[in-house]
């Protein structure tokens, strides 16, 4: 019996007409090396079950900087060094589909806007994928931060089985940061099970993740205490909807939160990648409070709250590694509806090294987005 060709599995995919053989990309040849712009980096080939997208914009995440510098911490606290080299970062990207291979499910077509997220491929078979927690996939998950080339290039190949198809009416400049820092902030706030009128502390409130966490918390009805450093960030945080601003460079933030709330906050979201930010974060909580952890400091820092306090006060501590595709689309929808507005500054692609320098010196409020494509079509 002759088996129909469509059931025999992947077939060879023909070249994409008009797709150049090489492209411009920002790469790092070795960890802790400089960013190098090249114009002869190979353009990805279209594989079975994949799409090729032209990269329009991408946010610049602190995680990109940590990976470049070799300071990104794994679960064991050791630096993550098992990365693809040369390394091309960028995992808060928005692209426009230019080619769709056989095997891509759904009505995906050229011209569609798609997201370039942290997670690139998942197994779809392990217990976490089946539970809708694919960010914890144990069956061979890969990501655009360590394993596959990310959005700091003109064209990218994306897995059709893990494709983030975006609504046509989103702003491609604005939505990229929602796909990483936004979804992480959303997951952190959602994990706190906050009720309207309850107190939520956001540590690192003026940063890329923090400024979105403030807004998600406000959408859910929380009274927000923003914690960050410096007078310049006060008006920014209060303008986002925070009820109070606590400057950790001037006051003891734990004492100030206890003064403002009386008995402590119902929840604390730590978006800062700083050991100091985490050390006493749980001390801000009232009985039954939740500490939600999103930022990842380098090394193996520890909470300095005593076990006795955690037990006696019934505190809960949760970690949030980005979110599922479903949760990502929930966060995208809040921005599409205008309920949450990422604060962005769009910079040229060539400014990437300067942006990294600003991130290293805490010189960024909100998010910097780089323009990759010369045009959006």
RAHURA-V882545 format. One record per helix or strand of 3 or more residues. SS is the DSSP state (2 for helix, 1 for strand). FROM is the first residue (numbers start at 1). TO is the last residue. If there is no record, write none. Layout:
BEGIN
ss:SS from:FROM to:TO
ss:SS from:FROM to:TO
END
This chain:
BEGIN
ss:2 from:5 to:7
ss:1 from:22 to:28
ss:1 from:36 to:42
ss:1 from:50 to:59
ss:2 from:62 to:69
ss:1 from:93 to:100
ss:1 from:113 to:116
ss:1 from:119 to:121
ss:2 from:127 to:130
ss:2 from:134 to:136
ss:1 from:155 to:159
ss:2 from:160 to:162
ss:2 from:172 to:179
ss:2 from:181 to:191
ss:1 from:199 to:203
ss:2 from:208 to:219
ss:1 from:223 to:228
ss:2 from:232 to:239
ss:1 from:244 to:247
ss:2 from:253 to:261
ss:1 from:265 to:270
ss:2 from:275 to:279
ss:2 from:281 to:284
ss:1 from:285 to:293
ss:2 from:307 to:312
ss:1 from:316 to:319
ss:2 from:325 to:336
ss:1 from:344 to:348
ss:2 from:349 to:360
ss:1 from:367 to:371
END
